Amino acid sequence: MSHRTRDLPELSGLSHAIRELRYHEISRQLGAVALILLYALTAESSTLPVALGIPLALLGTATRLYASGFIVKNEQLAINGPYALVRHPLYTGNILIVCGFALASATWWALPVALAFFWFYYPPAIEYEDRKLRRYFGERWERWARDVPALVPALQNAGAMGGGRWSFAKSMWRNGEIVIAVYILACMGAIVW
């Protein structure tokens, strides 16, 4: 049993194996990286899908870069910037990126595969992160989570975005977003050219 499922009711057999896979962070991350590459390599040259998908993937990348400049994982509760709109902006960014690549690939199977991937991995990831943050930050997390949705931004909270301070160094170096951004741009280049 992994540390992510330790607090959950015990399961056995296939149910246990599937739940462990759904909560496995490295599988989720490598799966997204593999999907992006698959979509880039199998993309059909079609102007409209690329014109729609690439900006969506760029929006997701910008969301990740912005969000990662506000967090110090497991040390501070980020509630400003994009965290005023959505509890998991990094996941929102990931979804935008993968959907953008699926759309840009112009293949009939890309979006259904992306949706299945999200359904399999993201509900457990959100459940675990919320459970962990509740344990670390208690009532402060409870108050924040009451008003801030998990993935779809609550635009009525836009006024709270102004607090806090975004850090380029935190985004790029401490949280490693430079690696993700370069990878995404390289895969975009494979689609466009």
N, C-alpha and C positions, 0 to 999 in steps of 0.2 A: 504494500500500500504506500503510495507516495505521500509526501507532506501536504499535497493539495487535497487529497481525499481522506486524510487521517481523521477529520472531524465528522465525516459522513457515515451513514449506516453501512455496516459491512455487507459486502456482496461476495459471491463466489462464481466460479466458472466463467462462462462467456460474458455475463453481465459485468463481472468484475473487470475483465480484460478490456471490454469496450469502454467502461467508465474511466479506467486508468488512461487509455489512449485519448479520450476526449479531454481529459485534464492535463495531458502531457504538453508542457509549454514548448519544448523544442520541436515536437512533431507539428504543432500549430505553426510555428515560425518557419520551419523548413518547408512545410506544405505550402505556405503562402509564397515563399521564394520560388519554389518549384512551379507553382501555378503561373506566376508572373513570367517566368522563363518559357514555360510551355506555350503560353498565349503569344509571347513575342516571337517564338520560333515557328509557330503554326499560323501566324496572322496572314490573312489574305489581303492583298493590296486593294483597299477600298477606301476612297477618300472620306465619305461621310462618317463611317464608323470610327475612323482614325480621328477625324475632326471633333467627334463627340467624346471618344474615350480618352484620348491623351489629356485634354483639359481636366477631365474628372480625376485621372490618376495624378496630375499635377496638383490639383486641389487637395487630394489625399496626402500627398507628399508635404505640401505646405502645412497642412493640419498637423501632421506628425512633427515637423520641424518646430512649429510654434508650440505645440503641447509639451514637447520634450525639454523646452527651455524653461519650463515652470516647475518641473518635478525634481524632487530628491527622494527617490524611492525608499519607502519604509521608514523615512525619517520625518517628513513633513507632509501634512495633508494639503495638496494643491487644490485651491478653491477659486483661484483667479485666472484671468486669461480665458482660454478655451474651457477650463474646468468650471467656469461659472455657467457655461451653456450645457455641458455634457460631462458625465462622470468619467467616461473612458474615451477621451478624444484620440488617443493613440489607436484604439480599436476602430473608431469611426474613420480615421485616416486610412487604416489598413483596408477596410471595406471599400472605401472610395477608390483606392489604388487598384485592388484586385478587380473590382467591377469595371473600372476604366480600362484596364488591360483586356478584360473579357469582351467588352464592347468594341474596343479597337481591333481585336483579333478578327472580328467579323465572321467567326465560325458559329454554327448553329448550336454547338454543344457547350460553348464556353460559359455562358451565363448560368445555365442549369448546374454545371459543375461548381462554379463559384458559390451559388446559393446553397448547394449541398455541403460544401466546405464550411460555410458560415454557420449553417444549422448544426453541424456536427461539433465544431470547436468553440464557437463564441459564447453560447449560453453558459457552458461550464466555466469558461475563462472569466466571464463577468461575475458569475456566482462566487468563484473563488476570490477574485479581487475585492468584491464587496464584503465578503466574510472577513478577509484579512484586514481591510481598512477599518471595518467596524471594531475588530479586536484591538487594533493599534490605537485608534482615535476615539472610540466610544461615542459619547453624546454629540461631540462636534461633528463626527461623520454622519450620525443620524439626522441632525438638523440640515446639513448640506444635502444629503441624499434624498430628503423629503421633497426638495424643490428642484433638484437637478436630475434629469432622466439619464439613463445609461448610455444610449448611443445616438439618439436623434436630438439635435440641439433644441433647447428651450430658448427661443429668441427673446422672450419676455425678460430673461435674466441678463440681457446684454449690458445693462448698466453696471453689473458687478464685474465685468471683464477688466475694468481699469485698474483694480488693485494688483498688487504683486509686481514683479519685474521679470521680464523675459531675459534669459541669458544665452547669448550665442555660444559661449564656452560650454555651458551646461548641456545645451542641445547637441552640439557637434562632438565634443570630446568626452564629457562625462557619460552621456547617454548614447553615444555612438551613432547618432543619426547621419553622420557624414557617410558611413558605409552604406546605409540603406538608400540614401539619396543618390549616391553614385551608381549603385546597382540599378535603381529604378530608371535613372537617366540613360544608362547603357541599354537597358531593355527597350526603352522608348525609341532610342536610336535604331535598334534592330527592326522595329515596326515601321518607322518612318522611312528608313533607307532600304 
